[in-house]
Amino acid sequence: MPALTTDSLNKPVTHLKGVGAALAEKLARLRIYTIEDMLFHLPLRYQDRTRITPMGAVRRGDEVVLAGQVSLADVVTGKRRALIVRLQDGTGSITLRFFHFNAAQQKQFRKGVLVRCYGEARPGANGLELYHPEYQLVQTDQPPELADHLTPVYPLTDGLTQNRLRQLISLALSELNKAEVPDWLPAELFPDLPDLKTSLQLLHEPPPDAPVDALSEYRHPSQRRLIMEELIAQQLSLLKLRQEHKHHKAPIFSSGQDLCQQLTDQLPFPLTGAQTRVISEINQDMTQSSPMLRLVQGDVGAGKTLVAAMAALKAVSAGFQVAVMAPTEILAEQHYHSFQQWLAPMGLDVAWLAGKLKGKARQEQLDKIASGCPVSVGTHALFQEQVEFCQLGLVIVDEQHRFGVHQRLSLREKGRQGDTYPHQLIMTATPIPRTLAMSAYADLDTSVIDELPPGRTPIETVALADTRRDQVIDRIAAACHEGKQAYWVCTLIEDSETLQCQAAESTFAELQEKLPGLRIGLVHGRMKAREKAEIMARFKANELQLLVATTVIEVGVDVPNSTLMVIENPERLGLSQLHQLRGRVGRGNQQSYCVLMYHTPLSRNGKARIAVMRDTQDGFVIAEKDLELRGPGEVLGTRQTGLAQMKIADLVRDQYLLDEVNQAAIRLIKHYPQHPEPLIQRWLSGAEQYAQV
């Protein structure tokens, strides 16, 4: 068993020389509270300031230390006024360019003065240039002041410079040298990796001969050691949450088959095999005395809402209430209508609660819920203080990654009675790649609805440059005149020159002018909820043929007669979001089309996204690619996951380690039960509230 960390590393950062309350506040924004936190604030990359590079050997993009004589210093005027300083060292010459300078600085650079500087070489008008390099004037007899190790570059926050942070970490390293650091990863688990203390020292101060390529690719043994430790800590925190959750009690729902059968009998179509399997998995969970915590993944149109309704009927038949929460009013309203359509014939009431409900109408719904209405559907309004449930037994959360953890917990707490909690069913139409599921959802049981209902026609996706806009408008006119409906999706509400996006309002006006015979509607996020609902209802009733919208229609809109979707500037959206939008068409048995109308020139990422959308409609393939292109923080949303704030690990880059990480976490719990908690504290202190609960 390792010795405890010495007190010096547990001390607050104010123990370090020069750290007062104001600086401590800035460090807290980086989750640095103690000296140990400072040591675990790891570099993003390194600069090599250990040697002077001959100017003749410098290549574009190199970050280098140069030393040479001033041959020319002059102020030039052009697009921007600049101080130009020409240096030479006998092997070549290079230009220093300063846009911000003063007269005293200009006088410093007299012809023949020796200068040592550091910066990145970029192509300029007359060869390579360094923009605003760090520099100092040196004497001819002065020995070169070069770094004795690679220079680390750290994540920063406002008001904190690299130099100040390096000074503080140097002080923390002095404390580390005097301390005995507990190694919570036993050596026998990873015999080929260096110990913790060695790894920290090397990563903050790599020797000049350290392999820069391995460090830049995060493949150095010292980096791997810390990556493993951080991923294991993340995994342990989720397994701990799962264990704690299992100790809670939950109501047992053993009946409900009659109501489920009634719902099945009234459906105009049979359940798919995948739906039947997932319903069975949920039923099994809800017959246990510990709370269900199950994530149901299903691609667009896979029938998740029906699966949720079957789960709700199990709870209702046992005498409990069900709360169904969705992130937007459009999606919540869609669920409300579906539940009402299915449950009303059985004599079951459904309450509706959203932010737009005011006054008497709102009070009526609150009274309904408080008096035991079986099912309540709504937005985050459901967990507000004045909402009271009689006996909440099941919480269903759709598109869960849009909610913060505290919002979901608030709803769960409303059903708490002593140590008894409601069951939780979490749904998403954004397939979670296996990589993320292993590390972000280790505390959840997962079900996948991997089968679409019969009769769905694949959507044909084409990509066109926005120079062919008029052809696309003609295609919309033709489809609508054939009795079909269409969407035109814009990524902004108002025009923006910088983003070069066609905005919904100007597009709406343009299409009204160019398509005078069509009935066109407009929906965007700044409209009042009632206005949005009215427009959506008219579109659903086929009173409108074309709907111009922002991405508010991403989820929850189901209009089978819509067969054409135009998405402007698709390069500005994530793949999963594009996939969700595309899923608004192709919901009937008619051939549907999605036009991705992009603006040139496309970035490499933009081209990759559009290629994936053209090549596949498999949500899991799209999710994996989205993860690769955007990273876990954006795919999951950063509000509810600490993954985006990892200190050194990266789920995409380090996914090859995940199987090893999962096995190590289980072995630690089994054979070293005193190690997990300190590991979690070391890596996740201040971030555990982001874990999935």
N, C-alpha and C positions, 0 to 999 in steps of 0.2 A: 504494500500500500504506500503510495507516494506521501512525502511530508506535505503539510499544508503550505500554500503559497505564503512567503514571508509577508509580514504586515506592510512592508514598504510598497509592494505592488498593489495592495488593496487600498492604499491611501488615495484620497481624491486628488485630481490633477492640480489643485491649488497648492499641493505639497511641493510641486516643482517650482524652481526659482523663476520669478517673473510672471507667474500665472495668478492674476487677480480675478475678481468676480466677473468682470466684463469679458475677459478672455475665456474663462470657464464656461460662460454662457454660449460663446461661439463654438467651443469644442463640443458642448452638449448637442448642438445641431448635427454633429457628426457621430453622435452616440458615444462620445468619449467622456467618461465621468471619472475614471480611475487611471492610475498609471498603467495598469494591465490593459485597459481599453486602448490606451495610447499605443502600446506595443502591438496590439492586434489591428491597428489601423494601417493597412498594408499598401505598399506602392502599386500604382496602376501600371507604371512602366519605368524605364531607367534611361538616364543620359550618361554618355561616356565623356567625362571631363578629366580623365586621368592622363591624357596625352594630347600634345599639339599635333594637328594634322597639317601636312604641307598643302598650301593652297592649290598646287597643281594636281593634287590627288582627290580634291573635293568633288563630289557628284551631287546632282540635284536630289533634294530630300534629305541629305546627310545632316545630322545635328553634330556640330564640331566645335572644338576649341581651335582658334586661329591666333597667330601672333605675327605682326608685320609692321612695316613703316608706312606712315601716311605719305602718299605721293600727290594727293589732290584732295581738297575739301572745298565744296562750293554749294551755294543754295540755288536750286533750280525751280522754275515755275512751270507748271503744266496743268494737268487736271487737278493736282494737289501740290502745294508748295512743299519742298523736301530738302533736307540737308543730305548731300551725297558725299561720302568719304571713301576714297580709293586707297586700299591697302595692298602692299606687295611684300613678298618674303623671299624672292629669288627663285621660287619654283613656279610662281604664277601670281595673279592678282585677283582681288574680289572687292565688291562694293558693299559698303554699309549704308543703309537708307533709313533716315529718321524723319517721320512726318511731324512729330511733336518735339520741338527743340527750342532752346533760347540762345541769346547772343553769347553768353558765357560758354555754353557748350560748344558753340561754333568755333570760338577762339581756341578751345582746347586742342582742336585737331590741326595744329600747325604742321607744315610739311616737315618730314623727318622724325616726327614724334613716334615712339613705339607704342603699339596698342595690342592688348590681348582681349579677345572677345569670344562670346559663345552664342550660337544661334543656328537656325535651320537655313540651309542654302536653297534659294528659289531662283528660277530663271528670271532675268531682268533684261532691260534694253541692251546692255553691253556685257553680257555674261551673267555669272551667278551673283546673287545679292543676299545679304542678311538684313531682314527688316527688324528694326529696333532691337539689335542684339544687346545682351548684357556685355559690358565692356569695362576695362580699366586701363589707365595710362601707366606704363612701366618704365623703370630706369634700365639703361643698358647693362648695368652690373647686377641687376636684381635677379635672383634665381627664380625660375618659373614656379608660381603658386598653383599647383595642379592638385586635383582631388586625389586622395589615396584609395578611393573606392568608387564604384559606379554611383551616380547621383540619383536617388529615388524621386519619383514624381507622384505625389499623393492626391487623393480626392480632397477638394477644398470646400469651404463655405464662404459666404460674404464676410469680408473684413479679416480674412486670414490668408497670409501669403505662404508660398512654398518655403521660403527661407525661414520664416518664423516656425512653421510646423516642423521643418527639419531640425531646428535647434531644440525644440521641445522633445522630439523623438530621440535625439542624441542624449538628452538628460535622462529620459526613460530607459535607454539602453544602459546607461551607467548604473541605474538601479537594478536592472536585470542581471548585470554582471555580478552584483553582490548577493542576488537572491537565489533561493532554491525553488525552481519552478516545477510544480506538480505536472507530471505527464499522464493525463487521464486516458491516453491510448496506450495500452500495455505493449511493450516492445515485441512480445511474442505474436501479437496480431499482425504487425507490419515490420518484420525483422529487417527488411531492405531499406527502410526509410530512416532519415536522421531523426534525432530526438528534437523535442519542441524548442528548447533553448537555442540549440545550434541553428535550427531553421529560422527562428526569428532574427537572430543576429545576422545571418547571411542575407536574408531578404531585405533588411533595412540598410545594410552596408556590404553589398557584394564586392568581393575583391576585383581588382582590375582585369584579372584573367578569367573571371566568371563567364560561362557560355551565354552570351547575350541572346543568341537565337533561342536557346532553350527557355530562358527567362521570359522573352517576349511571347513565346507560345505557351507559357504556363506549364512547361513539361519538366522543369528543374525538380530534382527530388525534394528540395526544401519546400517548394510551392505545392508539390503533390501531397506532401505530408500535411500541410495546413488546409488544403482543399478537402482532403479526406476527413480531417477533423471537423471542418465546418459542415460538410454534408451530413456527417454522422450526427452532429449536434442537432441539425434541422430534423433529421429523421427521428431521433430520440424524442424531440419535443412533441412531434405529432403522435408517436406511439404512446407517449405519456398522456396526451389529451384523450386518446382513444381509450386507454386504460381507465382514466378517471371517469370518462363518460359511461363505461361499462358498469361502474360501481353504482351509478344512479339507478333508480327504479323507474318503471314506466307501466302504464296500464296495459293489460293483455287483451287483445282483440281476437277472440277465437271464433266469433260468429260472423255473419255478414254475407254468407253465400247466397241467400235468397235475393237480397237487394242487387248484388253483382249480377246474378242471373237475369233479373228484370232488365237491367241496363243492357246486358248482352243481347237479350231478345229484341229490344227496340232498335238496335243498330241496323242500318241498311247494308252493312258489310260485316264479314267475319273478322275477328281479331287475327293479327298475324302471329306466326309462331313465336317471334321475338317478344311481342307484347305479352303473350300468354306466359312465356318463361319469366319475364321481369315481374309480372303481377304475382307469380308464384313466389319469387324471391322476396318481394315486399311482404306478402302474407306471412311467410315464414318468420321474417324479422318481427312482425307485429304480434306474433303469438309468444314472444319472449318477454321476460320481466325486466329486461334492460332496454333503454331507448334505442330505437332504430336510428341510424345515421347513415343514410344511403344516398349516393349520387347516381342519378339516372341520366345517362348520356344517350342522346338520340339525334340523328341528323335532322335537318329541316324536313318537316312533314312526316316524321316517323310515328307519330301518334302518342307523344308523351302525355298530352293533356288527358287523354282517355285512360291511360295507366294511372294517372294521378286521381282521376274520378273514382276508379275502382278501389284505390287505397282509401279515399275519403269515405266511401260507403261502408267499408269495414269498421272505421272509427264511429261513424254515425249509428250503425246498427248496435254498437256496444254502448250507446248512450253518450258519446263524447262529441265535442265540437271540433270542426276543422277550420283552419285559417290558411288561405291560399294567397301568397304575396308575390307580386310581379313588379319589376322596376319602373315600368312606364304605364301611364293611364291607358294607352292604346292596347298594350298587351294584357293589362289587368281586365280591361273591359271585354276583350276577346274571351278570356277565361270565364268571366262572369256569364257571358251569353252562352258559352258551351255548357257550363255547369247547370245553368237555369234550364236550358233545352233538355238536358239529360235527366235532371233531378225533379223538375216540376211534375212530369207525368207520374212520379212515384209519391207525390204529395209532400216533397221535401222543399223547404224554403231556402233561398240563398240571399244573404245580405251583401250589400255593395258599399264599399267605403273608399273614397279617394279625396285628394286635396280639394277638388273643385266643388265637392258637396258642402253647402253652407247652411246655416240657420236651421230651420225646421226639418228640412230633408235630412240633414246630417244627424240631428237628434233622433229622428225616427230610426235610422240605421243603428245608431249607438244603442238605443233601447232594445232593438231587435236582437243584437249580438248579446247584450247583457242578460236578456231573458231566455237565451239558449238556442238561438237560430243555429241549425245544424252546420251550415257551411257559410263562411264569410270570405269574400274575395275582395282584394284591394291592393293598393300601393303601400308604400311605407307608412301611410296614414293608419294602418292596422296596429302599429305598435305604439301609437301616441298614448300619452298618459291616461286620457279620459276613456280609452277603449277598455272595456272590462268583459272578459269571457266568463261564462258559468263554469265550464269544465272543458278546457282545451286539451285535446288528446293527440292531435296530429297537426304539424306545421309543414306546409308545402311551400317551398321557395323556388320560383322559376328564375332562370338566368341569374343564378346566385352570385356570379362574379361581379355583378353590377352593384351589389350591396356591400357595405362595410360590415365587418364582424359584429360591431356593437348593435347594428340594426337587427341582424338575425338573432342575436342573443336576447335583445329586448322582447322580441316576439316569443321566443322560447320561454323566457322568464314569466310571461303572462299565464302560461299553463302550468307553472311550477306549483306543486302542493307539497310542502315539506321537502323530502328527498325524491319526490316523484316528478319526472319531467315528461313533456309530450314527445312522441316520436317525431323524427324529422326526415322529410323526403326532399331532396334537393335535385332540381332538374336543370339541364343545360342543353341547348341546341348547338353549342360550340363544342365539338368533340375535343376532349383533352388528350393530347398526345401521351403515349405510354410513359415517356420520359417524365412529363410533369405529373402524371397520375401517381407514379411511384414516389415522387418526392414532395409534391404539394398536397396530395390527398391521401397520405398514408393512414390518416385517422378515419377515412370513410370506406364503407363497403361500396363497391361500384357495380352497376348494372349497365349493359349497353343494349339499346334497341337497334340492332344492326340490320333491319329489314324494313323496306318501305312498303306501304300498302299497295296491293295490285292496282293496275290501271294508270299508274303515273308514267307520263312520257318524259324521257330525258330532255333536258333543256339544251338547245343549241346555242353556244356562246361564240360571238365573233368580236374581234377588236378592230376599231376603225379610228383613224386620226380625226380630230375635230375639224379638219379642213373639209371633211365630207358631211358636215352638219346638215346641209340642205337635203342630201339623199336620205339621211336618217329621218328627217321630218316628213319627207314624202312617204317613207315606209310606215310611219306612225299613222298618217292619214289613211293609207290603204287598209291597214289592219282595222282601224276604227270604223271605216265605212263597211267593212265585212261583218260588223256587229261585235267585234272583240274590243277589249279594253287594254289600256297600256299605262305604264308608269314612266315618268321621266325624273330621275333622281339627281339632285345637285348636292355638292358638298358644302356650300356656304349659303347663308341667308341673304347677305348683301354683297354687292360687288367689291372685290379687292384686287387692286392692280398687282400687288406683290404676289399673291397666290395664283393669279391668272385663272381663277375659277369662275365659271359662269354661275351666277347666283340664282337661287330659286325665284326670287321676285322678278328679276329682269327676264329670266327664261320664260316665266309664266306670261309676262306681257308680250314677249316676242312670239310665243307659240299662239297666243290669242290672235295676234295680228296675222300670222302666216297660215293659221288653220281656222278661218272664221266660221266654218261649218261645224266645228266640234264643240262639245260641252266639256270645258276644262276646269279642273279644280286645283287649289293650291293648299298644301299643308306644310307647316314648318314649326320648329320648336318654340318660337316666340309668340305664336298665336295662343289665344285663350283656349283652355281645354274644351269648352263647349263648342267653340268654332271648329276645332279639329275634329271633334266627335261628329258634328253635323256633316262636314265635308266627307269624312270616311263613310258615314251611313249612306250618303247619296251615291258615293262611288260603288259601295257594295250592292246597292239597289239598281245599279246600271243607269242611274240618272246622269252620271258623269262618265265620259268615255276615256278621258286622259287625266291622270293625276300627276301634277308636278309636286315633288316633295323633297325634303332633305332626308337624312338618314333616320328620321323618327319612324319611318315605316319598316325599319330593319326587322323587327319581330312583331308577331301578333296579328298581322294583316292577312286575311284569308279570303281572296276573291277568285274563285276558280275560272271565271271568264276572262281574267287578265292573262294575256299570252305573250306580251312584249314588254321588256324593260330596257330602258336606256339609262346607263350610269355614266355621268360625266366625271371626268378627272378620276378614274378608278385608281390611278397611281397614288392618290393621296390617302387611300383607305387601306386598312389591314386586310389580309386575305380572308380571315374568318368573317369580317364584316361584309366583304363583298359576297361571300358565300351565303350569308344570311339574307342579304338584299335579293340576290338572285332567286332565293327560295320563295319569294313572294309570287313568282310565276311558276308555271308547270304544276299547278295544284289540281288541274282537271285532267281530262284525257285528250286534250287538243295539243298539237305541237306548239311549244313555246320557245321564245328566243330572248337572249340577253345580249345587248350591244354595249361593249365597253368602249366609250368614246374618250380617248386619251389626248393629252396635249403634248406636243413634241417640244424639245427633245426629251425622251424618257431616260431616267436614271437606270443604272443596272438593276437596282431593286425593283423599280417600276416595271421593267421588261420581264423580270422573273415572275412577279405577281401575275401579270397578265397572261404569261405563258401557262402558269399553273391553272388559272381559271379556265383557259381554253381547253386544256388537256384532260381535266378530271372534274367529276362532280362528287367524288368521295370525300366526305367531310373530314375523315381522319387523315387522309393524304394531305388535304389542304391545311389542316391544323398543324401537322408536322412541319410543313414548309413555312407556315406562318411563324412558328416557334423559331425556326432557323433564321428567318429574315428579321424578325422584330424582337426576339428575346422573351423570356417568361414574364417579365414585369408588365409588358404591354399586352400579352396574350391573356393573362389572368386578370389584369388590372392591379394597380399597386396598393389600393386601399386596404385590401384584405390579405395580402401575402407578404411575408418578410423576404421572400425569394428575390425580389427586385433589389433588396438592400444588402445582399450578401457581400461580405468583405473581400473575398478572394475567389470563391467558387462561382461557376457559371454552368447552369444546367445544360445548356446546349453543348458548350465546349467540353464539359467534363462528364457527359452522359455515359461514356465508356466505363466510368468508375462506379456507376450506380448499383449494379448488382453486388459488387464487393462491399459497398457502403451499407446496403441493406443487411447483408449477412453479418457484417461487423457490428451493426447496431443491435441485432438480436443476440449475438454472442456476449456483448457487453452487459446487456440486461440480465442474461442468464448467469454468467460467470463472474461479472464484476459489478454487482448491484449498487456499489457506492460511487461508481464513476459517472453514470449518466447525468445526474443533477448538476455537478460542477461543470461538466462539459456544456450543458445547455446554458448555464449561467454565463460561462465564458464567452460564448458566441452569440447568444440571443438576448442577453440582458437588455431591457428597454425595447425589445422587438417582439416579445412573445405574444403581445396582443394581436399581432398580425396573423398568427397561426389560424388555420381553419378550425372552427368550432362548430 
